[in-house]
Every structure is written in C-alpha cells, then in structure tokens.
Amino acid sequence: RPNDAFSAGLTQAQFQNGSEESSYEVTYAWQLNRNLNIQPDYQYIDHPNGNLPAAYILIVRLNCAHATNF
C-alpha cells in the first residue's frame, strides 16, 4: 500500500517542580481512494501536567480532498 502512511512519536517534558510528562502516539493513514483517507490516531500520556492520572486518547480523522483546475 504505497499511498498509506504510518507514524509514531514520543515526547517528554520536565516541569520546574521536577515532575515529568511522557506522551506516546501512533497513527496510520489508509488512502481509500484518490480523494479520501481515514486515519486513526492513538495517544497515551503518562502523568499529564506532571501530576494527573494517565490519559488514553483515540481520534479518528476522515480526510477529504477535492482538487479543481482553475
């Protein structure tokens, strides 16, 4: 599937009070046809804001494109 795209990322932050936050993300975009793709995105955030419980986030994007010739 040459038009599909996979992506993964990791970020870390350290706050002035010494606490830390880590974020992990994985996404994959399936190109359904020339103008349409669907992209689920999963994120896990460990200690948001340095002191909150872990957060799990799931997003699904539907991307539509339409090109016109002017």
Backbone atoms as SQL, in Angstrom:
CREATE TABLE atoms (id INTEGER PRIMARY KEY, chain TEXT, resi INTEGER, resn TEXT, atom TEXT, x REAL, y REAL, z REAL);
INSERT INTO atoms VALUES
  (1, 'A', 1, 'ARG', 'N', 0.844, -1.177, 0.000),
  (2, 'A', 1, 'ARG', 'CA', 0.000, 0.000, 0.000),
  (3, 'A', 1, 'ARG', 'C', 0.888, 1.239, 0.000),
  (4, 'A', 2, 'PRO', 'N', 1.372, 1.621, -1.150),
  (5, 'A', 2, 'PRO', 'CA', 2.354, 2.708, -1.232),
  (6, 'A', 2, 'PRO', 'C', 1.820, 4.085, -0.850),
  (7, 'A', 3, 'ASN', 'N', 0.520, 4.303, -0.848),
  (8, 'A', 3, 'ASN', 'CA', -0.020, 5.624, -0.515),
  (9, 'A', 3, 'ASN', 'C', -0.445, 5.754, 0.948),
  (10, 'A', 4, 'ASP', 'N', -0.325, 4.674, 1.719),
  (11, 'A', 4, 'ASP', 'CA', -0.624, 4.733, 3.150),
  (12, 'A', 4, 'ASP', 'C', 0.553, 5.351, 3.895),
  (13, 'A', 5, 'ALA', 'N', 0.308, 5.782, 5.127),
  (14, 'A', 5, 'ALA', 'CA', 1.382, 6.395, 5.917),
  (15, 'A', 5, 'ALA', 'C', 1.265, 5.978, 7.382),
  (16, 'A', 6, 'PHE', 'N', 2.379, 5.555, 7.965),
  (17, 'A', 6, 'PHE', 'CA', 2.467, 5.190, 9.384),
  (18, 'A', 6, 'PHE', 'C', 3.356, 6.206, 10.080),
  (19, 'A', 7, 'SER', 'N', 2.997, 6.552, 11.312),
  (20, 'A', 7, 'SER', 'CA', 3.815, 7.489, 12.071),
  (21, 'A', 7, 'SER', 'C', 3.755, 7.125, 13.555),
  (22, 'A', 8, 'ALA', 'N', 4.878, 7.307, 14.241),
  (23, 'A', 8, 'ALA', 'CA', 4.945, 7.088, 15.682),
  (24, 'A', 8, 'ALA', 'C', 5.800, 8.191, 16.289),
  (25, 'A', 9, 'GLY', 'N', 5.461, 8.576, 17.509),
  (26, 'A', 9, 'GLY', 'CA', 6.230, 9.640, 18.143),
  (27, 'A', 9, 'GLY', 'C', 6.273, 9.508, 19.650),
  (28, 'A', 10, 'LEU', 'N', 7.246, 10.158, 20.245),
  (29, 'A', 10, 'LEU', 'CA', 7.442, 10.162, 21.691),
  (30, 'A', 10, 'LEU', 'C', 7.900, 11.561, 22.084),
  (31, 'A', 11, 'THR', 'N', 7.290, 12.101, 23.120),
  (32, 'A', 11, 'THR', 'CA', 7.749, 13.379, 23.666),
  (33, 'A', 11, 'THR', 'C', 7.840, 13.251, 25.181),
  (34, 'A', 12, 'GLN', 'N', 8.726, 14.024, 25.762),
  (35, 'A', 12, 'GLN', 'CA', 8.863, 14.087, 27.214),
  (36, 'A', 12, 'GLN', 'C', 9.045, 15.540, 27.623),
  (37, 'A', 13, 'ALA', 'N', 8.470, 15.872, 28.758),
  (38, 'A', 13, 'ALA', 'CA', 8.609, 17.227, 29.289),
  (39, 'A', 13, 'ALA', 'C', 8.942, 17.126, 30.771),
  (40, 'A', 14, 'GLN', 'N', 9.774, 18.031, 31.234),
  (41, 'A', 14, 'GLN', 'CA', 10.080, 18.121, 32.659),
  (42, 'A', 14, 'GLN', 'C', 9.684, 19.519, 33.116),
  (43, 'A', 15, 'PHE', 'N', 8.908, 19.568, 34.182),
  (44, 'A', 15, 'PHE', 'CA', 8.404, 20.828, 34.691),
  (45, 'A', 15, 'PHE', 'C', 9.348, 21.392, 35.752),
  (46, 'A', 16, 'GLN', 'N', 9.186, 22.661, 36.059),
  (47, 'A', 16, 'GLN', 'CA', 10.083, 23.330, 37.015),
  (48, 'A', 16, 'GLN', 'C', 10.035, 22.697, 38.397),
  (49, 'A', 17, 'ASN', 'N', 8.907, 22.095, 38.753),
  (50, 'A', 17, 'ASN', 'CA', 8.821, 21.466, 40.078),
  (51, 'A', 17, 'ASN', 'C', 9.444, 20.069, 40.109),
  (52, 'A', 18, 'GLY', 'N', 10.039, 19.620, 38.976),
  (53, 'A', 18, 'GLY', 'CA', 10.708, 18.319, 38.925),
  (54, 'A', 18, 'GLY', 'C', 9.831, 17.188, 38.421),
  (55, 'A', 19, 'SER', 'N', 8.532, 17.403, 38.262),
  (56, 'A', 19, 'SER', 'CA', 7.667, 16.344, 37.750),
  (57, 'A', 19, 'SER', 'C', 7.844, 16.220, 36.236),
  (58, 'A', 20, 'GLU', 'N', 7.433, 15.078, 35.697),
  (59, 'A', 20, 'GLU', 'CA', 7.618, 14.799, 34.277),
  (60, 'A', 20, 'GLU', 'C', 6.324, 14.334, 33.632),
  (61, 'A', 21, 'GLU', 'N', 6.241, 14.511, 32.306),
  (62, 'A', 21, 'GLU', 'CA', 5.127, 14.031, 31.494),
  (63, 'A', 21, 'GLU', 'C', 5.721, 13.354, 30.271),
  (64, 'A', 22, 'SER', 'N', 5.176, 12.199, 29.915),
  (65, 'A', 22, 'SER', 'CA', 5.605, 11.486, 28.705),
  (66, 'A', 22, 'SER', 'C', 4.394, 11.252, 27.821),
  (67, 'A', 23, 'SER', 'N', 4.588, 11.377, 26.518),
  (68, 'A', 23, 'SER', 'CA', 3.494, 11.203, 25.572),
  (69, 'A', 23, 'SER', 'C', 3.945, 10.285, 24.445),
  (70, 'A', 24, 'TYR', 'N', 3.099, 9.315, 24.098),
  (71, 'A', 24, 'TYR', 'CA', 3.382, 8.357, 23.036),
  (72, 'A', 24, 'TYR', 'C', 2.223, 8.410, 22.037),
  (73, 'A', 25, 'GLU', 'N', 2.539, 8.373, 20.753),
  (74, 'A', 25, 'GLU', 'CA', 1.496, 8.482, 19.734),
  (75, 'A', 25, 'GLU', 'C', 1.803, 7.554, 18.570),
  (76, 'A', 26, 'VAL', 'N', 0.743, 6.893, 18.069),
  (77, 'A', 26, 'VAL', 'CA', 0.843, 6.030, 16.900),
  (78, 'A', 26, 'VAL', 'C', -0.347, 6.342, 16.000),
  (79, 'A', 27, 'THR', 'N', -0.090, 6.502, 14.702),
  (80, 'A', 27, 'THR', 'CA', -1.163, 6.777, 13.755),
  (81, 'A', 27, 'THR', 'C', -0.871, 6.078, 12.437),
  (82, 'A', 28, 'TYR', 'N', -1.940, 5.779, 11.700),
  (83, 'A', 28, 'TYR', 'CA', -1.810, 5.146, 10.390),
  (84, 'A', 28, 'TYR', 'C', -2.891, 5.725, 9.494),
  (85, 'A', 29, 'ALA', 'N', -2.528, 6.176, 8.320),
  (86, 'A', 29, 'ALA', 'CA', -3.496, 6.745, 7.376),
  (87, 'A', 29, 'ALA', 'C', -3.681, 5.780, 6.208),
  (88, 'A', 30, 'TRP', 'N', -4.913, 5.302, 6.041),
  (89, 'A', 30, 'TRP', 'CA', -5.263, 4.443, 4.919),
  (90, 'A', 30, 'TRP', 'C', -5.812, 5.307, 3.794),
  (91, 'A', 31, 'GLN', 'N', -5.160, 5.267, 2.652),
  (92, 'A', 31, 'GLN', 'CA', -5.643, 6.002, 1.480),
  (93, 'A', 31, 'GLN', 'C', -6.701, 5.132, 0.805),
  (94, 'A', 32, 'LEU', 'N', -7.975, 5.508, 0.955),
  (95, 'A', 32, 'LEU', 'CA', -9.070, 4.711, 0.425),
  (96, 'A', 32, 'LEU', 'C', -9.236, 4.897, -1.079),
  (97, 'A', 33, 'ASN', 'N', -9.086, 6.128, -1.534),
  (98, 'A', 33, 'ASN', 'CA', -9.082, 6.427, -2.966),
  (99, 'A', 33, 'ASN', 'C', -8.316, 7.740, -3.153),
  (100, 'A', 34, 'ARG', 'N', -8.371, 8.292, -4.346),
  (101, 'A', 34, 'ARG', 'CA', -7.581, 9.485, -4.652),
  (102, 'A', 34, 'ARG', 'C', -7.905, 10.666, -3.738),
  (103, 'A', 35, 'ASN', 'N', -9.135, 10.780, -3.282),
  (104, 'A', 35, 'ASN', 'CA', -9.575, 11.954, -2.529),
  (105, 'A', 35, 'ASN', 'C', -9.923, 11.684, -1.070),
  (106, 'A', 36, 'LEU', 'N', -9.784, 10.472, -0.602),
  (107, 'A', 36, 'LEU', 'CA', -10.299, 10.133, 0.722),
  (108, 'A', 36, 'LEU', 'C', -9.334, 9.230, 1.475),
  (109, 'A', 37, 'ASN', 'N', -9.057, 9.583, 2.738),
  (110, 'A', 37, 'ASN', 'CA', -8.326, 8.657, 3.607),
  (111, 'A', 37, 'ASN', 'C', -8.918, 8.710, 5.006),
  (112, 'A', 38, 'ILE', 'N', -8.690, 7.641, 5.741),
  (113, 'A', 38, 'ILE', 'CA', -9.139, 7.548, 7.132),
  (114, 'A', 38, 'ILE', 'C', -7.894, 7.318, 7.985),
  (115, 'A', 39, 'GLN', 'N', -7.840, 8.007, 9.137),
  (116, 'A', 39, 'GLN', 'CA', -6.618, 7.996, 9.932),
  (117, 'A', 39, 'GLN', 'C', -6.946, 7.869, 11.419),
  (118, 'A', 40, 'PRO', 'N', -6.881, 6.657, 11.977),
  (119, 'A', 40, 'PRO', 'CA', -6.977, 6.527, 13.429),
  (120, 'A', 40, 'PRO', 'C', -5.673, 6.968, 14.086),
  (121, 'A', 41, 'ASP', 'N', -5.783, 7.548, 15.272),
  (122, 'A', 41, 'ASP', 'CA', -4.632, 8.081, 15.992),
  (123, 'A', 41, 'ASP', 'C', -4.807, 7.715, 17.464),
  (124, 'A', 42, 'TYR', 'N', -3.830, 7.004, 18.028),
  (125, 'A', 42, 'TYR', 'CA', -3.878, 6.615, 19.438),
  (126, 'A', 42, 'TYR', 'C', -2.771, 7.337, 20.188),
  (127, 'A', 43, 'GLN', 'N', -3.122, 7.939, 21.327),
  (128, 'A', 43, 'GLN', 'CA', -2.151, 8.637, 22.159),
  (129, 'A', 43, 'GLN', 'C', -2.275, 8.159, 23.601),
  (130, 'A', 44, 'TYR', 'N', -1.134, 7.995, 24.233),
  (131, 'A', 44, 'TYR', 'CA', -1.075, 7.673, 25.657),
  (132, 'A', 44, 'TYR', 'C', -0.208, 8.743, 26.313),
  (133, 'A', 45, 'ILE', 'N', -0.743, 9.381, 27.344),
  (134, 'A', 45, 'ILE', 'CA', 0.004, 10.415, 28.058),
  (135, 'A', 45, 'ILE', 'C', 0.162, 9.961, 29.505),
  (136, 'A', 46, 'ASP', 'N', 1.404, 9.797, 29.915),
  (137, 'A', 46, 'ASP', 'CA', 1.730, 9.360, 31.272),
  (138, 'A', 46, 'ASP', 'C', 1.970, 10.598, 32.132),
  (139, 'A', 47, 'HIS', 'N', 1.213, 10.752, 33.180),
  (140, 'A', 47, 'HIS', 'CA', 1.289, 11.889, 34.104),
  (141, 'A', 47, 'HIS', 'C', 1.074, 13.243, 33.417),
  (142, 'A', 48, 'PRO', 'N', -0.111, 13.443, 32.771),
  (143, 'A', 48, 'PRO', 'CA', -0.359, 14.752, 32.164),
  (144, 'A', 48, 'PRO', 'C', -0.181, 15.865, 33.193),
  (145, 'A', 49, 'ASN', 'N', 0.421, 16.938, 32.774),
  (146, 'A', 49, 'ASN', 'CA', 0.702, 18.089, 33.637),
  (147, 'A', 49, 'ASN', 'C', 1.641, 17.726, 34.799),
  (148, 'A', 50, 'GLY', 'N', 2.248, 16.542, 34.717),
  (149, 'A', 50, 'GLY', 'CA', 3.204, 16.133, 35.731),
  (150, 'A', 50, 'GLY', 'C', 2.609, 15.494, 36.961),
  (151, 'A', 51, 'ASN', 'N', 1.287, 15.590, 37.141),
  (152, 'A', 51, 'ASN', 'CA', 0.718, 15.036, 38.378),
  (153, 'A', 51, 'ASN', 'C', -0.670, 14.432, 38.205),
  (154, 'A', 52, 'LEU', 'N', -1.197, 14.360, 37.005),
  (155, 'A', 52, 'LEU', 'CA', -2.534, 13.795, 36.782),
  (156, 'A', 52, 'LEU', 'C', -2.428, 12.319, 36.412),
  (157, 'A', 53, 'PRO', 'N', -3.543, 11.556, 36.536),
  (158, 'A', 53, 'PRO', 'CA', -3.510, 10.146, 36.120),
  (159, 'A', 53, 'PRO', 'C', -3.304, 10.033, 34.606),
  (160, 'A', 54, 'ALA', 'N', -2.890, 8.871, 34.162),
  (161, 'A', 54, 'ALA', 'CA', -2.626, 8.639, 32.739),
  (162, 'A', 54, 'ALA', 'C', -3.868, 8.913, 31.897),
  (163, 'A', 55, 'ALA', 'N', -3.637, 9.373, 30.672),
  (164, 'A', 55, 'ALA', 'CA', -4.733, 9.672, 29.746),
  (165, 'A', 55, 'ALA', 'C', -4.558, 8.812, 28.492),
  (166, 'A', 56, 'TYR', 'N', -5.674, 8.271, 28.008),
  (167, 'A', 56, 'TYR', 'CA', -5.707, 7.478, 26.790),
  (168, 'A', 56, 'TYR', 'C', -6.610, 8.207, 25.800),
  (169, 'A', 57, 'ILE', 'N', -6.115, 8.464, 24.595),
  (170, 'A', 57, 'ILE', 'CA', -6.861, 9.256, 23.629),
  (171, 'A', 57, 'ILE', 'C', -6.921, 8.488, 22.314),
  (172, 'A', 58, 'LEU', 'N', -8.119, 8.378, 21.742),
  (173, 'A', 58, 'LEU', 'CA', -8.294, 7.764, 20.435),
  (174, 'A', 58, 'LEU', 'C', -9.040, 8.752, 19.551),
  (175, 'A', 59, 'ILE', 'N', -8.449, 9.073, 18.416),
  (176, 'A', 59, 'ILE', 'CA', -9.028, 10.010, 17.464),
  (177, 'A', 59, 'ILE', 'C', -9.121, 9.295, 16.120),
  (178, 'A', 60, 'VAL', 'N', -10.216, 9.514, 15.398),
  (179, 'A', 60, 'VAL', 'CA', -10.325, 9.001, 14.036),
  (180, 'A', 60, 'VAL', 'C', -10.616, 10.181, 13.124),
  (181, 'A', 61, 'ARG', 'N', -9.741, 10.404, 12.156),
  (182, 'A', 61, 'ARG', 'CA', -9.904, 11.505, 11.206),
  (183, 'A', 61, 'ARG', 'C', -10.355, 10.947, 9.860),
  (184, 'A', 62, 'LEU', 'N', -11.247, 11.660, 9.221),
  (185, 'A', 62, 'LEU', 'CA', -11.644, 11.364, 7.854),
  (186, 'A', 62, 'LEU', 'C', -11.232, 12.567, 7.020),
  (187, 'A', 63, 'ASN', 'N', -10.264, 12.375, 6.148),
  (188, 'A', 63, 'ASN', 'CA', -9.718, 13.463, 5.339),
  (189, 'A', 63, 'ASN', 'C', -10.263, 13.381, 3.919),
  (190, 'A', 64, 'CYS', 'N', -10.897, 14.443, 3.477),
  (191, 'A', 64, 'CYS', 'CA', -11.439, 14.532, 2.120),
  (192, 'A', 64, 'CYS', 'C', -10.720, 15.654, 1.389),
  (193, 'A', 65, 'ALA', 'N', -10.321, 15.391, 0.164),
  (194, 'A', 65, 'ALA', 'CA', -9.649, 16.400, -0.647),
  (195, 'A', 65, 'ALA', 'C', -10.341, 16.476, -1.995),
  (196, 'A', 66, 'HIS', 'N', -10.456, 17.686, -2.493),
  (197, 'A', 66, 'HIS', 'CA', -11.029, 17.876, -3.823),
  (198, 'A', 66, 'HIS', 'C', -10.230, 18.937, -4.540),
  (199, 'A', 67, 'ALA', 'N', -9.629, 18.555, -5.619),
  (200, 'A', 67, 'ALA', 'CA', -8.817, 19.489, -6.385),
  (201, 'A', 67, 'ALA', 'C', -9.582, 19.927, -7.622),
  (202, 'A', 68, 'THR', 'N', -9.533, 21.201, -7.900),
  (203, 'A', 68, 'THR', 'CA', -10.152, 21.725, -9.108),
  (204, 'A', 68, 'THR', 'C', -9.086, 22.423, -9.935),
  (205, 'A', 69, 'ASN', 'N', -9.264, 22.398, -11.198),
  (206, 'A', 69, 'ASN', 'CA', -8.323, 23.082, -12.107),
  (207, 'A', 69, 'ASN', 'C', -8.879, 24.456, -12.431),
  (208, 'A', 70, 'PHE', 'N', -8.097, 25.487, -12.143),
  (209, 'A', 70, 'PHE', 'CA', -8.520, 26.852, -12.457),
  (210, 'A', 70, 'PHE', 'C', -7.797, 27.351, -13.669);
